[in-house]
Amino acid sequence: MMSRFLEGLSFDVQTRLKYKEFETYEKLIEKAEMTAMAVEEVQVRSRLNAFQAKYVKPNRELTKVKEASDRLSTQVETLNKSI
């Protein structure tokens, strides 16, 4: 059942979890959710950086968004390590 669940995940999440052992199905789901959030955060940060570099002169509002994204990334990484 766990392997079928993994097959349904996005490639980025699947490759990070495929060879790890999980005690329960619930733990696998928790880790998959946290990993998906981390992957999404990286993608958002990448798009934000690309947009800012291409179209915007230094902007306080975008800088605040980037800082918030950095803080979220740190929190997600901390939660991932604890699961």
N, C-alpha and C positions, 0 to 999 in steps of 0.2 A: 504494500500500500504506500509506503514511504517513497519507494523508487518511482511509482506512478505519479505521485505528487510532484516529485522533483522534475520529472519529464515535462510537466505542464508549466513550469516556471520559465521566465525569460532566460536567455542564454547566459547573460551576465550573472544572474543570481544562481542559476543552476551550476555553473562551473565553480563557483565559490563554495558550494555546499555538497557537491556530488560525492566526494570521497571522505566526508566527515561522518562520524558516528553520532547518533542521537538516541537517547534512552527512550524517549516517547515521541509519539506523533505530534503532541502539543509542543514539545521543545523544538522540533523541526519547523513547525509553523512559526513559532516565535522568532527563531533565527532567520527564517526566510523573510519575514516581515521586516526585520531590522536590516537585513542585507539589502532588500529592495529599496528601503529608505536611503541607505548609504549610496547605492548606485544612482538613484534618482538625484540625490544631492550633488554628486560629482557631475552629473550631466547638466544640472541647472547652473552650477558654478562655471562650468566650461562655457556654456552658452552666454552667460552673463559677461564673462571675461572677454569672449570674442566680440560681443556686441559693444562693450565699453571700449575696447581697443580700436574698433573700426569706426564707430559713429559718434562717440561722445568724448568731449574734453572732460577732464576730471570733474566729477559731479558729486556733491555731498550726498544726495539721496541714494545714488547707486552705490556709493561707498558704504553707506549704512546697510544696504541690502546685502552687500558682500560680507560685511562684518557679521551680520546676523547669520548668514549662511555658514560662515566659518565656525561660529559658536555651535550651530546645530550639528555640523559635522563632528565636532569634538564630542558632543553629547551622544550622538549615534555610535561613534567608535567606542566610547566608554561603555555604553549599554551592550554593544556587540561582544565586548570582551567579558562582560559579566554573565552572559548567557552560555 
